[in-house]
Amino acid sequence: MSITAEDVKARLSAVIDPNTQKDFVTSKSVKNIKVDGSNISLDVELGYPARSQIEAIRTAVTAALQVIPGAGTVSANVYSKIIPHTVQRGVKLMPNVKNIIAVASGKGGVGKSTTAVNLALALAAEGAVVGVLDADIYGPSQPMMLGITGRPESKDGKTMEPLENHGLQVSSIGFMIDPDEPMVWRGPMVVQALTQLLEQTNWRDLDYLIVDMPPGTGDIQLTLSQKVPVTGAVIVTTPQDIALLDARKGLKMFEKVGIPILGVVENMSTHICSNCGHAEAIFGHGGGEKMCADFGVEFLGALPLTLAIREQTDSGRPTVVAEPDGPVATVYKEIARKVAVKVAEKAKDMTSKFPRIVIKND
């Protein structure tokens, strides 16, 4: 009895992608099935960056097909393909940027910038092309966190090149001012500066642009939400009631302007004593998960309050590059994978497929 493509699909419909929790047939990941006698070849296209996952997925797919009676050689080509996804209505995608992810908090001091930079580094570690926009005009911290100094270069006098380190393309107002210089600017100037940083940086074919938002729900947040094509937002909080109160406001703001919440990250969840290993919930317990349950959004993960995270970001080598195989970096990578999967599950952006209609008067 000869093997058919339907036999292949039947087997793969029982193989679950551990990252999406869907089988490869339902998720339409399986493509180009070819059966040549007893030999089987196919492609498995993942919509999220998955450098560390590809071998395990290839092994699972191959093992499922090798048990088909009469199966010979099985060849599974597993790869990632990141595409642009839908953004809020009435806003056009940016050239050379497929997906923009805003990392926000209602309150300062909850570790939002640390989360943003480690999220970006984790996506890059999985093979994505990633940029970071430091949108905190009053308190830019990404230059220090990424260990970047210097001024951006302009090749045409109109646009500027992003600075780079650890495989990330980065733009920040911090590259253009003295570190000790305060930004004594009113709202309209800040909004204009943010717009220029975003639109006049020569981003190079980004799969994801991570935007490190300033705390609060003011001018910058509204401008970004209404004029910038944001694919989704990640909310960062601590378990503390006062932080959760503000995080809820940030979440509601994004909902009002039609930007989906990709999930919530709880920072400083527990403190682990470096001497005895005792764990203590200094800022409370379970607040982030309760917030997710109240609003029907995903809880992406919890990070501990540790000295190492602070030391690593202050030294310009955040945790994901300083200890890539450590337990904290593992949590950041799991959060990044969940975010990428949530983005991949959104509808594709089809605006580039539509023809441009031009009306001429003869």
ZIVEN-V983014 format. One record per residue. N is the residue number from 1. SS is DSSP state (~ for helix, > for strand, _ for the rest). Layout:
n=N ss=SS
n=N ss=SS
This chain:
n=1 ss=_
n=2 ss=_
n=3 ss=_
n=4 ss=_
n=5 ss=~
n=6 ss=~
n=7 ss=~
n=8 ss=~
n=9 ss=~
n=10 ss=~
n=11 ss=~
n=12 ss=~
n=13 ss=_
n=14 ss=_
n=15 ss=_
n=16 ss=>
n=17 ss=_
n=18 ss=_
n=19 ss=_
n=20 ss=_
n=21 ss=_
n=22 ss=_
n=23 ss=>
n=24 ss=_
n=25 ss=_
n=26 ss=_
n=27 ss=_
n=28 ss=_
n=29 ss=_
n=30 ss=>
n=31 ss=>
n=32 ss=>
n=33 ss=>
n=34 ss=>
n=35 ss=>
n=36 ss=>
n=37 ss=_
n=38 ss=_
n=39 ss=>
n=40 ss=>
n=41 ss=>
n=42 ss=>
n=43 ss=>
n=44 ss=>
n=45 ss=>
n=46 ss=>
n=47 ss=_
n=48 ss=_
n=49 ss=_
n=50 ss=_
n=51 ss=_
n=52 ss=_
n=53 ss=_
n=54 ss=~
n=55 ss=~
n=56 ss=~
n=57 ss=~
n=58 ss=~
n=59 ss=~
n=60 ss=~
n=61 ss=~
n=62 ss=~
n=63 ss=~
n=64 ss=~
n=65 ss=~
n=66 ss=~
n=67 ss=_
n=68 ss=_
n=69 ss=_
n=70 ss=_
n=71 ss=_
n=72 ss=_
n=73 ss=_
n=74 ss=>
n=75 ss=>
n=76 ss=>
n=77 ss=>
n=78 ss=>
n=79 ss=>
n=80 ss=>
n=81 ss=_
n=82 ss=_
n=83 ss=_
n=84 ss=_
n=85 ss=>
n=86 ss=_
n=87 ss=_
n=88 ss=_
n=89 ss=_
n=90 ss=_
n=91 ss=_
n=92 ss=_
n=93 ss=_
n=94 ss=_
n=95 ss=_
n=96 ss=_
n=97 ss=>
n=98 ss=>
n=99 ss=>
n=100 ss=>
n=101 ss=>
n=102 ss=>
n=103 ss=>
n=104 ss=>
n=105 ss=_
n=106 ss=_
n=107 ss=_
n=108 ss=_
n=109 ss=_
n=110 ss=_
n=111 ss=_
n=112 ss=~
n=113 ss=~
n=114 ss=~
n=115 ss=~
n=116 ss=~
n=117 ss=~
n=118 ss=~
n=119 ss=~
n=120 ss=~
n=121 ss=~
n=122 ss=~
n=123 ss=~
n=124 ss=~
n=125 ss=~
n=126 ss=_
n=127 ss=_
n=128 ss=_
n=129 ss=_
n=130 ss=>
n=131 ss=>
n=132 ss=>
n=133 ss=>
n=134 ss=>
n=135 ss=_
n=136 ss=_
n=137 ss=_
n=138 ss=_
n=139 ss=_
n=140 ss=_
n=141 ss=_
n=142 ss=~
n=143 ss=~
n=144 ss=~
n=145 ss=~
n=146 ss=_
n=147 ss=_
n=148 ss=_
n=149 ss=_
n=150 ss=_
n=151 ss=_
n=152 ss=_
n=153 ss=_
n=154 ss=_
n=155 ss=_
n=156 ss=_
n=157 ss=_
n=158 ss=_
n=159 ss=_
n=160 ss=>
n=161 ss=_
n=162 ss=_
n=163 ss=>
n=164 ss=>
n=165 ss=>
n=166 ss=_
n=167 ss=_
n=168 ss=>
n=169 ss=>
n=170 ss=>
n=171 ss=>
n=172 ss=>
n=173 ss=~
n=174 ss=~
n=175 ss=~
n=176 ss=_
n=177 ss=_
n=178 ss=_
n=179 ss=_
n=180 ss=_
n=181 ss=_
n=182 ss=_
n=183 ss=_
n=184 ss=_
n=185 ss=_
n=186 ss=_
n=187 ss=~
n=188 ss=~
n=189 ss=~
n=190 ss=~
n=191 ss=~
n=192 ss=~
n=193 ss=~
n=194 ss=~
n=195 ss=~
n=196 ss=~
n=197 ss=~
n=198 ss=~
n=199 ss=~
n=200 ss=_
n=201 ss=>
n=202 ss=_
n=203 ss=_
n=204 ss=_
n=205 ss=_
n=206 ss=>
n=207 ss=>
n=208 ss=>
n=209 ss=>
n=210 ss=>
n=211 ss=>
n=212 ss=>
n=213 ss=_
n=214 ss=_
n=215 ss=_
n=216 ss=_
n=217 ss=_
n=218 ss=_
n=219 ss=~
n=220 ss=~
n=221 ss=~
n=222 ss=~
n=223 ss=~
n=224 ss=~
n=225 ss=~
n=226 ss=~
n=227 ss=~
n=228 ss=_
n=229 ss=_
n=230 ss=_
n=231 ss=_
n=232 ss=>
n=233 ss=>
n=234 ss=>
n=235 ss=>
n=236 ss=>
n=237 ss=>
n=238 ss=>
n=239 ss=_
n=240 ss=_
n=241 ss=~
n=242 ss=~
n=243 ss=~
n=244 ss=~
n=245 ss=~
n=246 ss=~
n=247 ss=~
n=248 ss=~
n=249 ss=~
n=250 ss=~
n=251 ss=~
n=252 ss=~
n=253 ss=~
n=254 ss=~
n=255 ss=~
n=256 ss=~
n=257 ss=_
n=258 ss=_
n=259 ss=_
n=260 ss=_
n=261 ss=>
n=262 ss=>
n=263 ss=>
n=264 ss=>
n=265 ss=>
n=266 ss=>
n=267 ss=>
n=268 ss=_
n=269 ss=_
n=270 ss=_
n=271 ss=>
n=272 ss=>
n=273 ss=_
n=274 ss=_
n=275 ss=_
n=276 ss=_
n=277 ss=_
n=278 ss=_
n=279 ss=>
n=280 ss=>
n=281 ss=_
n=282 ss=_
n=283 ss=_
n=284 ss=_
n=285 ss=_
n=286 ss=_
n=287 ss=~
n=288 ss=~
n=289 ss=~
n=290 ss=~
n=291 ss=~
n=292 ss=~
n=293 ss=~
n=294 ss=~
n=295 ss=~
n=296 ss=_
n=297 ss=_
n=298 ss=_
n=299 ss=>
n=300 ss=>
n=301 ss=>
n=302 ss=>
n=303 ss=_
n=304 ss=_
n=305 ss=>
n=306 ss=_
n=307 ss=~
n=308 ss=~
n=309 ss=~
n=310 ss=~
n=311 ss=~
n=312 ss=~
n=313 ss=~
n=314 ss=~
n=315 ss=_
n=316 ss=_
n=317 ss=_
n=318 ss=_
n=319 ss=~
n=320 ss=~
n=321 ss=~
n=322 ss=~
n=323 ss=_
n=324 ss=_
n=325 ss=_
n=326 ss=_
n=327 ss=~
n=328 ss=~
n=329 ss=~
n=330 ss=~
n=331 ss=~
n=332 ss=~
n=333 ss=~
n=334 ss=~
n=335 ss=~
n=336 ss=~
n=337 ss=~
n=338 ss=~
n=339 ss=~
n=340 ss=~
n=341 ss=~
n=342 ss=~
n=343 ss=~
n=344 ss=~
n=345 ss=_
n=346 ss=_
n=347 ss=_
n=348 ss=>
n=349 ss=_
n=350 ss=_
n=351 ss=~
n=352 ss=~
n=353 ss=~
n=354 ss=_
n=355 ss=_
n=356 ss=_
n=357 ss=_
n=358 ss=_
n=359 ss=_
n=360 ss=_
n=361 ss=_
n=362 ss=_
